[in-house]
Amino acid sequence: MNRLLVEAEVVEHAEARPSHGVLRLAGARVAIDARTAVTADVVIENARVRELVALPARKSSFVSSAESTVDLSGYLLLPGLINAHDHLEFNLFPKLGKGPYANFREWADDIYRPDASPVREHLAVPKPVRLWWGAIKNLLCGVTTVCHHNPYDAEVFGTDFPIRVVSRYGWAHSLVLEKNVTARFRDTPEDAPFLIHLGEGTDAASAREIFDLDKRGALDSRTVIIHGVGLDEAGRSLVEERGAALVWCPSSNLYTLGKTLGREELHWHRRVALGSDSALTAEGDLLDEGRLARKASGVGLDELYRMVTCGAAEVLRLREGVGNLQAGGVADLIAIPDGGQSPADTLAESSFREIDLVIVAGKPQLLSEIILSRFPAATWEEYWAIEIGDPKRWIRAPLPWLFRETSSHLPSAVRLAGRLVRPA
């Protein structure tokens, strides 16, 4: 087997090590915003978008001999997606529980059986391996940045990790499970988000949590509420007054609580991002979440587009152009076959099967066979192939190690967010 060569820098704010040469992605339509795309070359250097060269200006654009040019005509390039809420280590698990429950604590008490199957076998898979699988779940659907709602693991989320994991944040699991939320909030940097599960229920106690958080002095513009289903009108009004943000996870809400936010409830919140949550409670990946969001709440396509790109970047206070595809910004992008529709419409109709290329900080991390054939032949040696359903994808991840470590504890099959995956 070939040795995996992973060079992408994935720390937050795109503080990437310099790369050699320049990569020119030629001839694709490039998303400017949810409604607008222009035909242009994207020139990438040192993990950033050096320039966007709109056609026909391309004919007069200087092309250096150091550049590698990849023909992406027939594709639409979008900003890399942002998953605002996941628990990466739980994405090999099956969905657990038999809801609906009145609140998340009832669900947790019902499913937590660490000495019983299937929890026992899945917990036996080493945590670093499970974190890697969580990254692959996100990579396969075009996510380039994820907010992991647990402590940041610098040893695992290093330069070899295939996606960017948000590292600058404060967090508490919830008011129920965190002993000192106020201290956690005060320890959060002034320019970083403070993340907390809150209002994750349909009972009166869940509705009261937002007022409790406010009394503790932990509700302001830095606060990011995860779920918020239980908030009543007074609670949503308080969130708006304090300027807090919301992360919405509709499939997880529907599975555990039997309810999620509707369009009118969402309109109370000025800043909203979409999250997939983990496979313990959610259905599929971030693209699946977007389709369910439309069906469950009738949210508009442009709103959904923002919830996984620039709007999510604002909620998480990400810098360096994360969430946008622009000159000078970090080079995070995805390629989807172009049907001539707007970026928002294209994204809404796409699944993981349409994600043909994912670039993180200027380095390709996922390629379809079609895209890989357009890259230099030497590139083949840097990737391992994985099958998920029908499509085969080539990714920069240590798949032999991951499958070996996982299969020793889960011998029958490896399922990632409910989907069967296997080495190709």
C-alpha positions as CSV (number, residue, x, y, z in Angstrom):
1,M,0.0,0.0,0.0
2,N,1.1,3.5,-0.7
3,R,2.1,5.8,2.1
4,L,-0.5,8.5,2.8
5,L,1.0,11.9,2.4
6,V,-1.0,14.6,4.1
7,E,0.3,18.1,4.0
8,A,-2.8,20.3,4.5
9,E,-2.8,22.7,7.4
10,V,-6.1,22.6,9.2
11,V,-5.8,24.8,12.2
12,E,-8.3,27.6,12.5
13,H,-7.8,31.0,10.8
14,A,-6.0,29.3,7.9
15,E,-2.5,29.7,9.5
16,A,-1.3,27.2,7.0
17,R,2.3,26.3,6.2
18,P,3.4,27.6,2.7
19,S,2.8,25.2,-0.1
20,H,5.0,24.8,-3.2
21,G,3.7,26.1,-6.5
22,V,0.4,27.5,-7.5
23,L,-2.9,25.6,-8.3
24,R,-5.2,27.0,-10.9
25,L,-8.7,25.7,-11.1
26,A,-9.8,26.6,-14.5
27,G,-13.1,27.2,-16.3
28,A,-15.7,26.5,-13.5
29,R,-18.5,28.7,-12.4
30,V,-17.6,30.2,-9.1
31,A,-20.2,31.1,-6.4
32,I,-20.1,34.7,-5.3
33,D,-23.2,34.5,-3.1
34,A,-26.3,32.4,-2.8
35,R,-27.8,33.7,-6.1
36,T,-24.7,34.6,-8.2
37,A,-21.9,32.7,-9.9
38,V,-19.4,33.8,-12.5
39,T,-17.2,31.8,-14.8
40,A,-13.6,32.2,-13.6
41,D,-10.3,30.6,-12.8
42,V,-9.5,30.2,-9.1
43,V,-5.8,30.7,-8.4
44,I,-4.6,29.2,-5.1
45,E,-1.3,29.8,-3.5
46,N,-0.1,29.3,0.1
47,A,-3.5,28.0,1.3
48,R,-5.3,31.1,0.1
49,V,-7.2,32.2,-3.0
50,R,-4.7,34.5,-4.7
51,E,-7.1,35.8,-7.3
52,L,-10.3,35.1,-9.2
53,V,-9.8,35.6,-12.9
54,A,-13.1,36.0,-14.6
55,L,-13.4,34.9,-18.2
56,P,-12.7,36.1,-20.9
57,A,-10.0,38.0,-18.9
58,R,-8.3,34.7,-18.4
59,K,-6.8,34.9,-21.9
60,S,-4.6,37.8,-20.8
61,S,-3.9,36.5,-17.3
62,F,-0.3,35.5,-16.6
63,V,0.2,31.8,-16.1
64,S,3.4,30.9,-14.4
65,S,5.4,27.7,-15.3
66,A,5.2,26.8,-11.6
67,E,1.4,26.6,-11.8
68,S,-0.5,23.3,-12.0
69,T,-3.8,23.8,-13.9
70,V,-6.8,21.6,-13.4
71,D,-9.7,21.9,-15.8
72,L,-13.0,22.2,-13.8
73,S,-15.2,23.2,-16.7
74,G,-18.7,21.8,-16.1
75,Y,-18.4,22.3,-12.3
76,L,-19.8,24.9,-9.9
77,L,-17.3,25.9,-7.1
78,L,-18.8,26.7,-3.7
79,P,-17.3,27.8,-0.4
80,G,-16.4,24.8,1.8
81,L,-19.4,24.1,4.0
82,I,-19.4,24.8,7.8
83,N,-21.0,22.3,10.1
84,A,-21.7,24.3,13.2
85,H,-22.4,21.4,15.6
86,D,-21.2,17.8,15.7
87,H,-19.8,15.3,18.2
88,L,-17.2,13.8,16.0
89,E,-16.5,10.7,18.0
90,F,-20.1,9.4,17.9
91,N,-20.6,9.1,14.1
92,L,-20.0,5.3,13.9
93,F,-22.8,4.7,16.4
94,P,-26.3,3.7,15.3
95,K,-29.2,6.0,16.3
96,L,-30.1,5.3,19.9
97,G,-33.3,5.8,21.8
98,K,-37.0,5.5,21.3
99,G,-38.4,9.0,21.6
100,P,-39.9,11.4,21.7
101,Y,-38.6,12.5,25.0
102,A,-39.5,15.6,27.0
103,N,-35.8,16.7,27.1
104,F,-32.3,15.5,26.3
105,R,-31.7,14.3,29.8
106,E,-34.5,11.7,29.5
107,W,-32.9,10.6,26.2
108,A,-29.4,10.3,27.8
109,D,-30.7,8.3,30.8
110,D,-32.5,6.0,28.4
111,I,-29.6,5.2,26.0
112,Y,-26.5,5.3,28.3
113,R,-25.7,1.6,28.7
114,P,-21.9,1.5,28.4
115,D,-21.7,-2.2,29.3
116,A,-24.4,-3.3,26.9
117,S,-24.4,-3.7,23.1
118,P,-24.2,-1.7,20.9
119,V,-22.6,1.0,23.1
120,R,-20.0,-1.3,24.5
121,E,-18.5,-2.3,21.1
122,H,-18.5,1.3,19.7
123,L,-16.9,2.7,22.8
124,A,-14.2,0.1,22.4
125,V,-13.1,1.7,19.2
126,P,-10.2,4.0,20.2
127,K,-11.4,7.6,20.5
128,P,-8.8,9.0,18.0
129,V,-10.1,6.5,15.4
130,R,-13.7,7.6,16.0
131,L,-12.7,11.3,15.7
132,W,-11.1,10.6,12.3
133,W,-14.3,8.9,11.2
134,G,-16.3,11.9,12.3
135,A,-14.1,14.0,10.1
136,I,-14.5,11.7,7.1
137,K,-18.3,11.9,7.5
138,N,-18.1,15.6,7.2
139,L,-15.5,15.6,4.4
140,L,-17.7,13.3,2.2
141,C,-20.5,15.8,2.2
142,G,-18.3,18.9,1.5
143,V,-17.8,20.2,5.0
144,T,-14.4,21.9,5.4
145,T,-14.9,23.3,8.9
146,V,-16.6,21.7,11.8
147,C,-17.4,22.9,15.3
148,H,-16.8,19.9,17.6
149,H,-18.9,20.2,20.8
150,N,-16.3,18.7,23.2
151,P,-12.8,19.7,24.2
152,Y,-10.4,20.5,21.4
153,D,-8.0,17.6,20.9
154,A,-4.8,19.2,19.6
155,E,-3.0,15.9,19.3
156,V,-5.6,14.5,16.9
157,F,-6.7,17.7,15.2
158,G,-3.3,18.4,13.9
159,T,-1.9,19.1,10.5
160,D,-2.8,15.6,9.2
161,F,-6.5,16.0,10.0
162,P,-8.5,16.3,6.8
163,I,-10.9,19.1,7.9
164,R,-10.5,22.3,9.9
165,V,-11.9,21.9,13.5
166,V,-12.8,25.2,15.2
167,S,-10.3,25.7,18.0
168,R,-11.0,29.1,19.4
169,Y,-14.2,28.8,21.5
170,G,-15.6,28.5,25.0
171,W,-18.1,25.8,25.8
172,A,-20.3,24.1,28.4
173,H,-22.3,20.9,27.6
174,S,-25.5,22.2,29.2
175,L,-26.9,23.8,32.3
176,V,-27.8,20.4,33.6
177,L,-24.4,18.7,33.2
178,E,-22.0,21.7,33.7
179,K,-21.3,22.7,37.3
180,N,-20.0,26.2,36.6
181,V,-21.3,27.7,33.4
182,T,-20.5,31.2,34.5
183,A,-16.8,30.5,34.9
184,R,-16.7,28.7,31.6
185,F,-18.4,31.8,30.0
186,R,-16.0,34.2,31.7
187,D,-13.0,32.2,30.5
188,T,-14.1,32.5,26.9
189,P,-12.1,35.1,24.9
190,E,-14.1,38.2,24.0
191,D,-13.9,37.5,20.3
192,A,-14.8,33.8,20.5
193,P,-18.1,32.1,20.6
194,F,-19.5,30.4,23.8
195,L,-21.3,27.2,22.9
196,I,-23.9,25.5,25.1
197,H,-26.8,23.0,24.6
198,L,-29.9,24.8,25.8
199,G,-33.6,24.5,25.4
200,E,-33.2,21.0,24.2
201,G,-36.6,19.8,25.2
202,T,-40.3,20.6,25.0
203,D,-41.1,20.8,28.7
204,A,-41.3,23.8,31.0
205,A,-37.8,23.2,32.4
206,S,-36.3,23.6,29.0
207,A,-38.2,26.8,28.4
208,R,-36.8,28.3,31.6
209,E,-33.2,27.5,30.8
210,I,-32.6,30.7,28.8
211,F,-33.6,32.9,31.8
212,D,-31.3,30.9,34.1
213,L,-28.4,31.4,31.7
214,D,-29.1,35.1,31.6
215,K,-29.2,35.3,35.4
216,R,-25.8,33.7,35.4
217,G,-24.4,36.4,33.2
218,A,-23.7,34.0,30.3
219,L,-26.0,35.3,27.7
220,D,-24.7,38.0,25.3
221,S,-23.6,38.3,21.6
222,R,-20.9,35.6,22.1
223,T,-23.4,33.0,23.3
224,V,-24.3,30.3,20.7
225,I,-27.4,28.3,21.7
226,I,-27.4,24.7,20.4
227,H,-31.0,23.5,19.6
228,G,-33.2,26.1,21.4
229,V,-36.4,24.1,20.6
230,G,-37.8,24.7,24.1
231,L,-37.7,28.5,24.0
232,D,-41.1,30.2,24.2
233,E,-41.8,33.7,22.8
234,A,-40.4,35.4,25.9
235,G,-37.2,33.3,25.7
236,R,-36.7,34.0,22.0
237,S,-37.3,37.7,22.7
238,L,-34.6,37.6,25.3
239,V,-32.2,35.9,22.9
240,E,-32.9,38.6,20.3
241,E,-32.3,41.3,22.9
242,R,-29.0,39.9,24.0
243,G,-27.9,39.3,20.4
244,A,-27.1,35.6,20.9
245,A,-26.9,33.1,18.0
246,L,-28.5,29.8,17.4
247,V,-27.4,26.5,15.9
248,W,-30.3,24.5,14.4
249,C,-30.1,20.6,14.2
250,P,-33.6,19.6,12.8
251,S,-33.2,15.9,12.4
252,S,-31.7,15.4,15.9
253,N,-34.6,17.5,17.3
254,L,-37.2,15.5,15.5
255,Y,-35.7,12.2,16.5
256,T,-35.3,12.9,20.2
257,L,-38.0,15.5,20.9
258,G,-40.6,14.9,18.1
259,K,-40.4,18.7,17.3
260,T,-38.0,21.2,15.7
261,L,-38.1,24.9,15.0
262,G,-40.6,26.3,12.5
263,R,-40.1,29.1,10.1
264,E,-41.7,31.7,12.4
265,E,-39.6,30.6,15.4
266,L,-36.4,30.8,13.2
267,H,-37.3,34.4,12.2
268,W,-36.8,35.5,15.8
269,H,-33.1,34.7,15.5
270,R,-30.8,37.1,13.7
271,R,-27.9,34.7,13.4
272,V,-28.5,31.0,12.7
273,A,-26.2,28.2,11.6
274,L,-27.0,24.6,10.7
275,G,-25.5,21.7,12.5
276,S,-25.7,17.9,11.8
277,D,-25.2,16.7,15.4
278,S,-23.9,13.1,15.6
279,A,-25.2,9.8,14.3
280,L,-26.5,9.0,17.8
281,T,-29.6,11.1,17.0
282,A,-29.3,12.6,13.5
283,E,-30.1,11.4,10.1
284,G,-27.1,11.4,7.7
285,D,-24.9,14.4,7.1
286,L,-25.1,18.2,6.8
287,L,-26.6,18.1,3.3
288,D,-29.3,15.7,4.5
289,E,-29.9,18.1,7.3
290,G,-30.5,20.9,4.8
291,R,-33.1,19.0,2.9
292,L,-34.9,18.1,6.1
293,A,-34.8,21.7,7.2
294,R,-36.7,22.8,4.0
295,K,-39.2,20.0,4.5
296,A,-39.8,20.5,8.2
297,S,-39.8,24.3,8.4
298,G,-40.1,25.7,4.8
299,V,-36.9,27.7,5.3
300,G,-35.7,29.5,2.1
301,L,-32.9,28.2,0.0
302,D,-30.9,31.5,0.3
303,E,-31.2,31.3,4.1
304,L,-30.0,27.6,4.1
305,Y,-27.1,28.6,2.0
306,R,-26.0,31.2,4.5
307,M,-26.5,28.8,7.4
308,V,-23.7,26.5,6.1
309,T,-21.4,29.2,4.6
310,C,-20.9,32.9,5.5
311,G,-23.7,32.9,8.2
312,A,-22.2,30.0,10.0
313,A,-18.8,31.7,9.9
314,E,-20.4,34.8,11.5
315,V,-22.0,32.7,14.3
316,L,-18.7,30.9,15.0
317,R,-16.6,34.1,14.6
318,L,-14.4,32.5,12.0
319,R,-11.8,34.7,10.3
320,E,-9.7,34.9,7.1
321,G,-12.6,34.5,4.8
322,V,-13.8,31.1,6.0
323,G,-17.3,30.6,4.6
324,N,-16.7,32.7,1.5
325,L,-14.9,32.0,-1.8
326,Q,-13.0,35.3,-2.4
327,A,-9.6,36.7,-3.3
328,G,-7.4,36.9,-0.2
329,G,-9.5,34.4,1.7
330,V,-8.6,30.9,2.9
331,A,-8.9,28.4,0.0
332,D,-11.7,26.2,1.2
333,L,-14.0,25.1,-1.6
334,I,-16.0,22.2,-3.1
335,A,-16.9,21.3,-6.6
336,I,-20.3,20.0,-7.7
337,P,-21.4,19.2,-11.3
338,D,-23.0,22.4,-12.7
339,G,-26.5,22.3,-13.9
340,G,-26.7,26.0,-14.5
341,Q,-28.7,26.8,-11.4
342,S,-27.9,29.3,-8.6
343,P,-25.4,28.2,-5.9
344,A,-28.2,28.0,-3.4
345,D,-30.4,25.8,-5.7
346,T,-27.5,23.6,-6.6
347,L,-26.5,23.0,-3.0
348,A,-30.1,22.3,-1.9
349,E,-30.4,19.5,-4.5
350,S,-27.0,18.0,-3.8
351,S,-26.1,15.0,-1.7
352,F,-22.7,13.5,-0.9
353,R,-22.9,11.7,-4.3
354,E,-22.4,15.1,-6.0
355,I,-19.4,16.2,-4.0
356,D,-16.6,15.6,-6.5
357,L,-13.8,17.7,-5.0
358,V,-13.1,19.2,-1.5
359,I,-10.1,21.5,-1.0
360,V,-9.2,22.6,2.5
361,A,-6.6,25.4,3.0
362,G,-5.5,24.9,-0.6
363,K,-5.0,21.2,-0.5
364,P,-7.3,18.6,-2.1
365,Q,-8.7,16.3,0.6
366,L,-11.4,14.5,-1.4
367,L,-11.6,13.7,-5.2
368,S,-13.9,11.7,-7.3
369,E,-12.4,9.4,-9.9
370,I,-13.3,12.0,-12.6
371,I,-11.6,14.8,-10.8
372,L,-8.6,12.7,-9.8
373,S,-8.0,11.9,-13.5
374,R,-7.6,15.6,-14.1
375,F,-4.9,16.1,-11.5
376,P,-1.2,15.1,-12.1
377,A,-0.7,11.3,-12.1
378,A,1.5,11.5,-9.0
379,T,-1.5,12.7,-7.0
380,W,-2.9,9.1,-7.1
381,E,-0.2,8.1,-4.6
382,E,-1.4,10.5,-1.9
383,Y,-4.9,9.1,-1.4
384,W,-6.8,6.0,-0.3
385,A,-10.1,5.0,-1.9
386,I,-13.3,4.5,0.0
387,E,-16.8,3.4,-1.1
388,I,-19.9,4.8,0.4
389,G,-23.0,3.5,-1.4
390,D,-22.4,3.7,-5.2
391,P,-19.7,6.4,-5.5
392,K,-16.0,5.8,-4.9
393,R,-14.0,8.7,-3.4
394,W,-10.3,9.2,-2.9
395,I,-9.5,10.9,0.3
396,R,-6.4,12.0,2.3
397,A,-7.0,9.9,5.3
398,P,-5.2,6.8,6.8
399,L,-8.0,4.4,5.8
400,P,-6.0,1.1,6.2
401,W,-5.4,2.0,9.9
402,L,-8.9,3.3,10.4
403,F,-10.6,0.2,9.0
404,R,-8.2,-2.1,10.9
405,E,-8.7,-0.5,14.2
406,T,-12.5,-0.3,13.7
407,S,-13.1,-3.7,12.3
408,S,-11.5,-5.4,15.3
409,H,-14.3,-4.1,17.4
410,L,-17.1,-3.9,14.8
411,P,-16.4,-6.9,12.7
412,S,-19.7,-7.2,10.8
413,A,-19.7,-3.8,9.1
414,V,-18.5,-0.2,9.4
415,R,-21.3,2.3,9.1
416,L,-20.7,6.0,9.1
417,A,-23.7,8.1,10.0
418,G,-25.8,5.1,9.1
419,R,-24.1,4.5,5.7
420,L,-22.1,1.4,4.9
421,V,-18.4,2.3,4.1
422,R,-15.7,0.0,3.0
423,P,-12.2,0.3,1.5
424,A,-12.2,0.3,-2.3
